[in-house]
Amino acid sequence: MILAGLVAFSACRKLDVGVESQYVTSNFPQTARDYQALIGTMYSNLSSSYAVTYWRMQELSTDEAILPARQGNFDDGGQYRLMHYHTWTFDHPYVNGIWQWGFGGGITNCNRLLDVVSNATKLDDATKASFILEIRAMRALYYYFMMDTYGNVPIMKTYQLDSLPTTQPRAEVFKFIESELKDLAPKLPAKNGKDNTLQYGRPTKGMCYALLCKMYLNAGVYTGTNRYTEAVAMADSVQANPNYSLDARYRDIFLPNNGPQINETIFAVPYDQQIGGNQFTRFGFYYYMVQAYGFSVGLSIAMSTTPEFYARFNLNNDFRTQTWLAGKQYYPDGTGGFTNQPIFYPDSPNVQIEIFKDLVLENGSTMDLGNTRRAQASGVRSIKYYPDPTTTAATRLNANDVPVFRLADVLLMKAEAILRGATATTVNGALQTPDYIVNLIRRRAGATDVASGTTLESLLDERARELAWEGWRRNDLIRYGLFEKDYPLPNETIHMDKSDYRRLFPIPINEIRLNTNLKQNPGYPQ
């Protein structure tokens, strides 16, 4: 102790020692790799909430996903129930969390990075320009998420603000994002089939075109003016790159080892056991089957889909049906399908596990199914993001990357734009009518061709089958005017708020109290 005291006393005599063990302004960033690491914060923020909180806002508010309570378990203050019944408030944890994710860790951080990179003195001009393009594209993506979710949001183009930002009309936010993407697309790299690993999960021309396609298809919702012809043009811009193509096996797109080798991925959020944020298996599996799928960690039984949504998976030989766990359960065959070997309950070796489609509430006022074994097995589970056997008890995370934009979505958006009035175009010698496009998607999944012609209604069902649990259901239902459609559960005593103002989430009340220039969305308490 005396020796330690003498050492401490001696060490404290010199107080102007240079900092060598911490990153501070004087020593970071210095090199291009330092700046690249700094830019990585906009991607780590994206992955932190995209596949959990953001995804749940987009899906639990629809018929596509539901997280019911089970004898009080998984109620979590009613936050999932509020999403299901459209009764969320301006202080809901998701409403607060995603605003902070999008503006704090997303847009504001991108503006900070732009400021740092623009003033860098140790970067060559080409590297600096490349970084700036990348940051602006990610800022535009974050802005799209915020515009789609909250509607009327502030536009902040710089990190240093002279005054608190004000709420801007949704149409103005749309115009800003569109302007950015149209300027960026010609300058960003294109997927070239050679350095996909370097480009993967980062902005490209294809990402800009796919995002513009999504914006133009929804322009009537966002701005009041339909722009279907431009949606088709952007879809064709994606297809102009021969390095995008539909993968032969639907299952491969979502496996734990998916990544740059997937041909149709345009932009994805990468995940692994060290990147938190992908919890689909943790919350959406059925824990009595973990050993049958090759892992032994404790999982949840919570999240499923509704019977009404699952009923759309009704096409003969459609492989996409096998991305759900429903009915009697059998061992997986290692290729994404199932064998003929039944899976039995570990504590009841003569009882085959069965997943039931129905969701019969035991307590209608709390959306509670009860906690009997029958109740635990109620609700069709998704294994689209195939269960990852490398998951550990410490994290219970999946390594499956989550696609944001992929070619199949772009093709279906083109088909819808044509059905809504745009003109079909020819790509690679084929006239891409809605029937032609839908049959491309169906044939890849092994399903039967369209027989009687594609309609807007049937196309929405096709989008449900192809894009289930990819985060677009809320967006689709709002565009179709079906976001308020009710699908009551047996014994239900709560009813959905069918107010159309719920098509936007409220501005968090804490943000308004901190910045009185922000104005609440119509319909919500001011």
N, C-alpha and C positions, 0 to 999 in steps of 0.2 A: 504494500500500500504506500509506504514511504517512497519507494523507487518510482511508482506510478505518479505520485504527486510531484516529484522532482521533474520527471519527464514532461508532465503537463505544464508545470511552471515555466520550464525552459521553452516549450513549444509556444507558449502564449506571449513570449517576449517579442516575436517578430510577427506583425499583423498584416504585412503587405505581401504575403505569399501569393503567387499567381495561382489561379484556379485551374487544376488539371483533371479533376475527377468529376466535373459537372459540365453540362452543356450550357454555356452562357453566350451572350451576344458577341463577345470577343473571339470565341473559338468555334462557333457553330451558327449558321452553316458556312462552310468554307469551300468545299468541292462540289462538283456536280452530283456526286453520290449523296452528299449531305443534303442537298436541296431535294433530291429524289426521295430521301427518307422523310423529309419534312412534308413533302407533298403527299406522302402516304397517309397522313392523318385524315385526309378527306375520304379515303377509301376505308380506313378502319372505322370511321364514324358511320359510313354507309352500311357496313356489314353488322354493326352493333345492334341495329334495330330493324333493318329492312325485313328480315325473315321472321321476326317475332312481333313487336308492337305495331309497326307499320302494316305488316301483312294482316294482323288481326283486325285492325281498323277497316281494312278493305274487304275482308272475308267474313268476319263474325257479324258484320252488319248486313249480311246477305243470307241466302238459303244455302250457300256453298259450305259453310263451316259453322259448327255450333259447339259450345263448350258448356254443357249443362252441369249443374251441381249433382253430387251423389252423396246423399245423407249429410249435407253440409260441406263435404269436401269439394274443393274446386269452386266454391262460391266466390271467395276472395273479394268480399265486400260488394258483391253483385256486379262487378265491372263487366263480366262477360254477358250477363243477363241484360244489362243496359244497352250493350251493343246490339244484341239480338232483337230487342223490342224498340230500338230507335228512341230510347229515353235517356241517352247520355246527356250530361250537363257540361257547363263550361269549365268545370274543374275536374272532369274525369281524368284519371291518370294517363290514359292514352292520348287524350286531347292535349294535355300539357306536355307529355313526353315527346310526341312527334313534332310539335311546334319547336321545342328546344333542339331536337335532333336535326330538323330541317334547316332552321335558321341559325342556331348557335353552332353546332358541330358541322353543319353543312355550309350554308350561304355565307355567314359571317367569317367562318374559317377560310373559305375559298377567297373571300375578299382580302383577308389578312395575308394569305399565301401570294396573291397577286401583288400586294404591296411589297412583300419581302423580295420576291423574284424580280419584279420590275426595277427595284433599287439595287440589285446584286451587282457588284463590281468585279466579281471573280468568275462570272459565267460568260462564255462566248455568246455572240449574238444569236447563233442558230439554236443553241441549247436553251437559251432564255426564251426565245420565241416559241419553241416546242413546249416548254413547261407552261407558258402563259395560255396557249391553246388548250392544253389538257385541263388546266384549272377552270377556264371559262366554260368548257363543255360540261364538266362536273357540276359547276354552279348552275348551269341551265337545267341539268337533270334534277337537281334538288329543287329548283324553282318550279319545275313541272309538278313534282310531288306535292309541293305546298299549294300551288294553284288548283290542282285537281282536288285536294283534300279540304282546303280552307277557302278557296275562291278568291276573295278580296284581301290581298296581302300587300305589305310594303315592298317596294323595289329599292334595293340597296346595291349600288354599283361599286362603291368604294368602302374601304375599311374605316377610314377617318371621316366621320360624319359631322357636319356643322350643326345639325339639329336632329332631334328624334324623328325617325321616319314616320310617314303617314300611310294610312291604308289606301291602296290603289284599286280601282275597279278591275275585276277579273279580266276584262277585255284588254286593258292596258298591260297587265302582266303577261297575257298571251302574246301580245305584240312584241314585248321585250324579249321573251324566250324565242319567238320565231325569228326575230332579227339576229339574235346571237347565233342560233343554229344555222341559219342560211349563210352567215358570214364564216362560220367555223368549218362547215362541211367540206368546202373545196380545199381547205388547208390541212385538215387532219389526215393521218395515214389511213389507207384502206387495208382491209384484211387481204393478205397476199398469199397465204398458204405456206409461207416459209418461216416467218418469225411470229407465229401465232402465240407462243408462250409469252413473248414480250408484250404483245398487244392485248392479250386476254384480260378481261376485266377492266380495260381502260377505253376511253372514248376513241371512236373511229368514225370515218365517214358513214359507215353503216348504222352506227348508233344514232347519229344526227338524223339520217333519213328515216329510221324507224320511229324515232321520237316525233319527228314532224308528221309522219303518217298518222300516229296516234292523236296528235293535236288536231290535224285537219279533219279526221273522222269525227272528233268530238267538238269541232268548232261551233256547231249550232248550240251546244250546251254552254261552252265557254264564252262565246261572243254574241250569239244570236244570229250568226250568219253561217250557213252550210258551205263547206268547201270540199266536197267529195271528189271533184276532179283532181285537186291537188293531192288528196290522199292517195289516189291511184298513181299519180306521178311519183310520189315518194316511194311507194311500194315497188314501182318499176326501177327506181334508182337503186334500191337494195338489190333487186334481182340482176341488175346490170353487172354485178360483181360475181363471176362464176365460182368464186370460192365459198359462196353460200349455197347450200343445197340441203334438202331434207335428208336426215340420217335414215339409214335403212331400218334400224331398230328403234322404235319409240322408247323402249326401256332404257337404252344407253344414255339418253339425254339427261337422265336424272339419277344415275347410279352414284355411289360414293366416290368413284374414281372418275367422274365426268370432269371435263376441263377443256383445254384448247383443241383437243382432237375432235370435238363435236362440231360437225360442219354447219349446223343451222343456228348455232348460238351467235347472236349479234352483240349482246352485252349481258354479262352475268356478274353476280356477286360471289366471289370465291369464299369457300369455308373449308376449315379443317379442324382437327382436334384442339388447335391452339387459337383459332379464330372463333370466338363466341358469337352466337346469333342464330345458328340453325338448330332448332329444337323440335323438328317435326316428328321424329321418332319418339323423343322423350314424352311429348304430350299427345301424340296421335296413334300410338301403337296399342296393343293389348298385352299387358305384362305377363300373362300366363303363357305366352308363346315365345318368350325371349330365347329360351334354350333351343327351340326348334329352328330359330333363325340365326343361331350361332353366337349369341352373346348372353351374358348373365347378369347384366347390371339391372338395378331397380328402375322401372319406368312407370309412367302414369297410365291411366285408363281414360283420360278426360275427353279429348277432342275427337269429333266425328263429323259426318255430314248429315243432312236432313234426308228423310225418306223421299221427299219431293224432288230433291236435287239428284239423288242416286237413281231415280226412276228413268233418267235420261240415258243411262248406260244400258241400252236395250237393242243394240245392233248385233246381228249374228257375227260371230268370230272376231269381234272387236277386241284387240289385245288391251285396249285402254281400260276395259272392264276389270282386268286382272291387277290394276293398280289400286284396287279396293279390297278390303277384307270384309266379306259378307257371307253368311250361311255357314255350312259345315267347313271346318278348317283342315287343310292338308299341308304337309311339309313342302317347303319351296324346292324347286328343282335345280336351283343354281343359275338359271337363265332368265329369271323374272316370272316364270310360270309356277305351276304346282304339280306335285306328284299325286299318286293315289294313296299315299300313306297318311292316315288320319293323325291329327295332333290331339292328344288327350290332356286333360287337366293333370298337372303334376301330383296333386293330392287325391285325384279320383281317376286312376288309370283306365277305367272302363267307360269314362264319359268323354266323348269327343267334344272339343270346343266348338261352339257355334256362335257366330256374331249375328245379332238380330237387327233388322233394318229399322224397326219401329222405335220411337222414343216416347214412352208412356210416362207422364209425370206422376210422381207420387205426391208431390207438393206443388200445385200449380202456381202458387204465389211466389215461389223462389226458384222456379225452373229446375226442380230437383227430381231426379229419377229414382232416388233411393239407392241403397247400397247392397242389395241382394246380388247373388252371382248373376242372376238373370239381368238385373239392372246394369251391372258392371259390363255385361256383354252387349248392351243395347247401343246401337249407333254404328253405322258402317265406318270403318277406319280407312284412312288413306295410307298406302305404302308407295305412292308415286315417287317420293324421295326415298328410295329403297333403304330399308334399315341397315345401318352401318355397323357391321360386327366389330369394328375396331374401337367403337365408343367405349369409354371407360367410366367407372363409377364416380370418378372425380368430377367429370364434366358432363357426361351424358349428352355430348354434342355429336352432330352429324358432320361428315366431311363432304356431303353433297353440295356442290355449287348450285346456286339458285338463279335460273335465268330471269332476266328482266325483259329483254327483247329477244325473240327468235323468229326465224323465217316463217314458221307455220302461222304465227300470230299475224305477221305482216301480210301473208297471203289471204288469211281470213278477213283481215281489215279491208283488203282490196276487194274481195268478193262482196262485202257489205256495202262499200262505197258504190259499187256498180249497181247493186240492188236498189240503192237509194237515189240513183239517177245519173251516176257517172258512166262514161262509155268504156266498154271492155277494150283492152289493149292486147296486142300480140307480143309475146315474149318467147324467144328461141323458136320461132316458127309456129307457135300454138296460140290460138285466140283464147285468152284466159277469161272465160265466162265464169259466173258463180258455180255452175255445175262442174265445170272442169277443175276449178280450184278445190272444191269440196271433195271431189273424187281423188285428187292427188293426196289430200290429207287422209281420207278414209283408206285408200289402198295401202298406204304405209302402215296403218294400224291393223290391216287385215280385214277391215269391215266391208260390207256390201256397198256398191255404188249407189249414188242417188238415183232413185227410180222415177220420181214424178216431178222433178224440178225443185230447185232451191228457192225457198222463200225467206223473208227476214226472220220469221219465227223459227223455221228449221235451222237457219244459220246460227241463231242465238244458242240453240241446243247443241249445234256442232262446236261452237266456241266453248260451251260448258264441258263437253267431252274431251276436247283437245287441250284446253288451258286450265282445267280444274286445279285449284290450289296454287296458281301462279300469280295471284294477287290482282286480277283484273275483273273479278265478278262485279264489284260495286260500280266500277267504271262502265261496264257493259249494261247493267240494269238501269242506271241513270239515263244512259243514251237511249235506251228502249222505252223509257217511261214506266219501268216496272219496279223501281227501287222500293216503292211503298206496298208492293203486293204482299198480302198476308198468307201464311201457311201454318195455321194453328196446330198445336200439338194436343193430343188427348189429355183431358183434365186441366187444360190451361185456364188460368183465371186472370192473367195479365194479357193485355192486348197491345199490338204495335201502334206506336204513334205514326200515323200515316201522313203527317204534315210534310209537304214537299220542301219546306225550308231545310229539312234534315238531309237533303242532298249535299249540303255543305256542313262541315263540322264547325263548331263555334270557335272564335278566337279565345284562347285561354284567358280567364278573368284576371289572373295574376299579371299577364302581359299588358292588359289594358290598364291595370292599376299602376304599373310601372311606366307606361307610355300612354298618356291620354290622347295622343294623336291617332291611336288605333281605334277603329270603330267596329263594334260588334256586328256580325252578320245578321241580317233580318230574321226575325222570329225568335231569337234567343234574348234572354234578359239583358238589358243594356248595363 
